[in-house]
Amino acid sequence: IIGKEDFRNGMLKYHDTWKMKHPTALDFLNIMEQESGMILDWYYEYFVQTTKTIDYGIESVVGD
């Protein structure tokens, strides 16, 4: 969702910030938002707070 580099940077920052502490899921989300510049509250809602699933679908197909 946020890309490999932003994810890697976020994980490094998360570790450096929260090592030997007691972070919450929101602490992780906040760091990933900072590193990616994206708003990820929808991700938190669907993958952390509920058992909802995302309904993936194909909107259109373009042939050659």
KOLVEXMAR-421110 format. One record per residue: x, z, y of N, C-alpha, C, O in turn. Coordinates in pm, whole numbers. Atoms other than C-alpha are relative to their C-alpha. Layout:
N
+--------+--------+--------+--------+--------+--------+--------+--------+--------+--------+--------+--------+
|     nx |     nz |     ny |    cax |    caz |    cay |     cx |     cz |     cy |     ox |     oz |     oy |
+--------+--------+--------+--------+--------+--------+--------+--------+--------+--------+--------+--------+
|      X |      Z |      Y |      X |      Z |      Y |      X |      Z |      Y |      X |      Z |      Y |
...
+--------+--------+--------+--------+--------+--------+--------+--------+--------+--------+--------+--------+
//
This chain:
64
+--------+--------+--------+--------+--------+--------+--------+--------+--------+--------+--------+--------+
|     nx |     nz |     ny |    cax |    caz |    cay |     cx |     cz |     cy |     ox |     oz |     oy |
+--------+--------+--------+--------+--------+--------+--------+--------+--------+--------+--------+--------+
|     83 |      0 |   -119 |      0 |      0 |      0 |     88 |      0 |    125 |     63 |    -77 |    218 |
|    -82 |    -11 |   -121 |    271 |     95 |    249 |    133 |    -74 |    -13 |    207 |    -84 |     85 |
|   -126 |     71 |     20 |    560 |   -101 |    100 |    109 |     91 |    -54 |    107 |    212 |    -33 |
|   -106 |    -77 |     68 |    868 |      6 |    -93 |     88 |     79 |     97 |    118 |    196 |     74 |
|    -93 |    -67 |    -93 |   1089 |     87 |    205 |    -66 |    118 |     71 |     -7 |    225 |     82 |
|     70 |   -110 |    -66 |    830 |    296 |    390 |    -28 |    113 |    -99 |    -20 |    230 |    -64 |
|     24 |   -102 |    102 |    744 |    474 |     65 |    128 |     80 |    -28 |    125 |    202 |    -35 |
|   -129 |    -66 |     25 |   1111 |    549 |     -3 |     36 |     93 |    116 |     73 |    209 |     95 |
|    -31 |    -83 |   -117 |   1166 |    675 |    352 |    -94 |    120 |      9 |    -51 |    230 |     43 |
|     96 |   -109 |     -1 |    849 |    882 |    330 |     33 |    107 |   -103 |     23 |    226 |    -76 |
|    -35 |    -96 |    105 |    957 |   1041 |      3 |    124 |     82 |     39 |    129 |    202 |     15 |
|   -119 |    -72 |    -45 |   1298 |   1129 |    147 |    -34 |    102 |    108 |     12 |    215 |    104 |
|     40 |    -92 |   -108 |   1142 |   1281 |    459 |    -85 |    114 |    -56 |    -68 |    229 |    -16 |
|     84 |   -102 |     63 |    883 |   1465 |    248 |     86 |    104 |    -70 |     63 |    225 |    -56 |
|    -89 |    -92 |     70 |   1156 |   1616 |     33 |     79 |     85 |     99 |     87 |    207 |     85 |
|    -80 |    -75 |    -99 |   1373 |   1711 |    330 |    -84 |    101 |     78 |    -37 |    210 |    109 |
|     88 |    -87 |    -79 |   1078 |   1862 |    518 |    -56 |    116 |    -81 |    -65 |    228 |    -31 |
|     77 |    -97 |     76 |    907 |   2049 |    236 |     73 |     64 |   -119 |     12 |    143 |   -191 |
|    -69 |    -61 |    114 |   1177 |   2142 |    -18 |     -2 |    153 |     11 |     20 |    209 |    118 |
|      6 |   -146 |     11 |   1142 |   2504 |   -130 |   -116 |     60 |     81 |   -112 |    178 |    117 |
|    119 |    -48 |    -71 |    805 |   2531 |     51 |   -123 |    -34 |    -82 |   -111 |    -76 |   -197 |
|    125 |     23 |     72 |    440 |   2492 |    -48 |    -88 |   -100 |     75 |   -183 |    -61 |    142 |
|     78 |    101 |    -72 |    307 |   2161 |     89 |   -135 |    -26 |    -66 |   -157 |      7 |   -183 |
|    130 |     42 |     52 |    -46 |   2034 |     48 |     -2 |   -153 |     -8 |     91 |   -220 |     36 |
|     15 |    145 |      6 |   -170 |   1684 |    -23 |     -5 |    -61 |    140 |     44 |   -171 |    162 |
|      6 |     51 |   -138 |   -239 |   1645 |    350 |    138 |     -5 |     64 |    164 |    -92 |    147 |
|   -137 |      4 |    -52 |    124 |   1727 |    429 |     69 |   -129 |    -46 |    139 |   -194 |     32 |
|    -56 |    124 |     54 |    229 |   1439 |    203 |    -59 |   -120 |     73 |     13 |   -211 |    114 |
|     69 |    111 |    -67 |    -30 |   1208 |    358 |     49 |    -17 |    144 |     72 |   -129 |    189 |
|    -47 |      6 |   -139 |     82 |   1295 |    712 |    137 |    -64 |     11 |    161 |   -145 |    101 |
|   -133 |     59 |     -4 |    442 |   1206 |    637 |     -6 |   -148 |    -33 |     62 |   -228 |     31 |
|     12 |    142 |     35 |    344 |    879 |    471 |    -63 |    -80 |    115 |    -27 |   -196 |    137 |
|     57 |     66 |   -118 |    131 |    793 |    776 |    106 |    -18 |    108 |    113 |   -123 |    171 |
|   -106 |      8 |   -101 |    425 |    869 |   1007 |     99 |   -110 |    -34 |    137 |   -189 |     52 |
|   -102 |     96 |     41 |    668 |    657 |    807 |    -52 |   -143 |     -4 |     22 |   -237 |     25 |
|     55 |    135 |     13 |    435 |    361 |    755 |    -66 |    -50 |    127 |    -81 |   -171 |    146 |
|     75 |     39 |   -118 |    253 |    364 |   1088 |   -143 |    -40 |    -33 |   -211 |   -101 |     50 |
|    135 |     34 |     44 |    -70 |    324 |    891 |    -87 |    125 |     -4 |    -37 |    237 |    -17 |
|     96 |   -110 |     16 |   -383 |    538 |    883 |    -43 |     -1 |   -146 |    -98 |   -100 |   -194 |
|     24 |     -5 |    144 |   -424 |    651 |    522 |   -107 |    100 |    -41 |   -112 |    143 |   -156 |
|    104 |    -98 |     34 |   -722 |    886 |    541 |    -93 |    -51 |   -109 |   -142 |     28 |   -190 |
|     84 |     58 |    104 |   -925 |    647 |    324 |     63 |     20 |   -138 |     -7 |     44 |   -236 |
|    -70 |    -20 |    127 |   -659 |    678 |     53 |    -18 |    144 |    -47 |    -45 |    169 |   -165 |
|     18 |   -142 |     33 |   -682 |   1056 |     65 |   -141 |     24 |    -51 |   -161 |     95 |   -150 |
|    139 |    -20 |     41 |  -1060 |   1041 |     41 |    -25 |    -53 |   -141 |    -86 |     16 |   -222 |
|     31 |     63 |    128 |  -1071 |    805 |   -257 |     86 |     47 |   -116 |     38 |     50 |   -230 |
|    -88 |    -32 |    111 |   -772 |    920 |   -460 |     35 |    147 |    -14 |     93 |    186 |   -115 |
|    -35 |   -142 |      7 |   -734 |   1290 |   -384 |   -125 |     87 |     -2 |   -134 |    178 |    -84 |
|    115 |    -88 |    -15 |  -1068 |   1440 |   -283 |   -114 |    -28 |    -97 |   -196 |     61 |   -122 |
|    115 |     35 |     83 |  -1306 |   1257 |   -518 |     42 |    -69 |   -128 |    161 |    -93 |   -152 |
|    -24 |     82 |    119 |  -1337 |   1075 |   -845 |    -51 |   -142 |     22 |    -69 |   -218 |    -73 |
|     44 |    135 |    -33 |  -1454 |    762 |   -663 |    108 |   -101 |    -40 |    225 |    -67 |    -50 |
|    -95 |    108 |     25 |  -1293 |    432 |   -751 |    -26 |   -112 |    100 |   -137 |   -127 |    152 |
|     15 |    114 |    -89 |  -1232 |    129 |   -538 |    -47 |   -117 |    -84 |      7 |   -143 |   -191 |
|     55 |    114 |     70 |  -1435 |   -173 |   -645 |     71 |   -126 |     49 |     34 |   -184 |    151 |
|    -73 |    119 |    -37 |  -1188 |   -458 |   -633 |    -82 |   -123 |    -38 |   -150 |   -123 |   -141 |
|     72 |    123 |     30 |  -1337 |   -806 |   -621 |     67 |   -118 |     67 |    143 |   -103 |    162 |
|    -53 |    123 |    -57 |  -1248 |  -1165 |   -547 |   -107 |    -58 |     92 |   -218 |    -88 |     49 |
|     95 |     52 |    -98 |  -1414 |  -1289 |   -232 |    -13 |   -151 |     -9 |   -123 |   -205 |      0 |
|      5 |    146 |     12 |  -1319 |  -1654 |   -270 |    125 |    -50 |    -70 |    227 |     19 |    -77 |
|   -113 |     64 |     67 |  -1091 |  -1890 |   -459 |     17 |   -138 |     61 |    -80 |   -212 |     78 |
|    -29 |    131 |    -56 |   -921 |  -2192 |   -308 |     80 |    -78 |   -102 |    185 |    -32 |   -148 |
|    -69 |     84 |     98 |   -819 |  -2470 |   -545 |    106 |    -86 |     65 |    114 |    -97 |    188 |
|   -106 |     90 |    -49 |   -525 |  -2707 |   -515 |    -56 |   -132 |     44 |     19 |   -219 |     88 |
+--------+--------+--------+--------+--------+--------+--------+--------+--------+--------+--------+--------+
//
